[in-house]
Amino acid sequence: MRDMLPDPPFSYCDSYAAGNWLIVGIDSCSAGRAGGKIAEKELRRMEEAIAASSAEHVLVCLHHPPVPMHSKWLDSVGLDNGDEFLMRARSAGAVRAALFGHVHQDYDAGHDGIRLIATPSTCRQFLPRADEFAVDDRPPAYRCIELQPDGSIGVELKWVERG
């Protein structure tokens, strides 16, 4: 993706200011692995982008979930340093939410003051809370996200019904 998206406005894992929001993309991929880990360099880049911004609110986007999904197989390919990421995001200040994928299912919960939001896949869904790999029968889906000036986040989950 880095090679395919080198220039704004679609730069891979870049930062983007919009109104009083800063959106920071960070790379959580580990070469050759399904699971992820955020490199120290990426964590520092996130902290520096937040510190350099005058934005009141921050949304961090990454691929891997920073918390367990309570699915034995899926948690085995999660983010190795999710606790460190969340601690550093809290310490950076102004982080209102983290948006992630990888889990192919709906997730929206608070975690120590940071809202964690996953979106289902635009392809197939994984069965929530499964011990072994299993595909859910839910249809494809996507989220519409509205970042509000007051720091709140409007989220609408849209399931694409087969027709």
Residue, then its C-alpha position, 0 to 999 in steps of 0.5 A: m500500500r505504501d507504494m500505491l498510495p505515496d501522495p496526498p490525499f491518500s497517503y498510506c498511514d499519514s495524518y490529516a487535519a480536518g476542522n478541529w480533528l486530527i486523523v492519524g493513520i499508523d501501521s500495525c502490520s508485521a511482515g509475514r504475519a497475520g497478527g500485528k505489532i506497532a513498531e516503536k517508530e510508528l508509536r513515536r510518529m503518532e505521539e509527535a503528530i498529536a503533539a505538533s497539532s493544534a487539533e482538539h480531538v484525535l482519531v487514530c486509525l490502524h488495522h489490528p484490534p488493540v483489545p481482545m475480541h474474545s475469540k480464541w483464533l482471532d485474538s491469536v492474530g491481534l495486536d501484540n502491543g495493544d496495551e502499549f498503544l492504548m497507554r501511549a494514545r491516552s498519554a498523548g491526550a486528545v485521542r477520542a477514538a481508535l478505528f480498526g479493521h481486521v476482525h470482520q465484525d462489529y465492535d464499538a466500546g469504550h476503553d479507559g476514555i478512548r472509543l474503540i470502533a471496528t467495522p465489519s468487512t465489505c466482504r465476509q464476516f467472522l463469527p463473533r466469539a468463535d474458538e476456531f475460524a468460522v464465517d458468520d452469515r451476516p452480509p457485507a457492511y461498512r460504517c459511516i463516521e461523522l467527527q463532530p466539532d465537540g469531539s463526539i463521533g457519529v457512527e452508522l453501521k450499514w449492512v448491505e443486504r443481498g438483493 
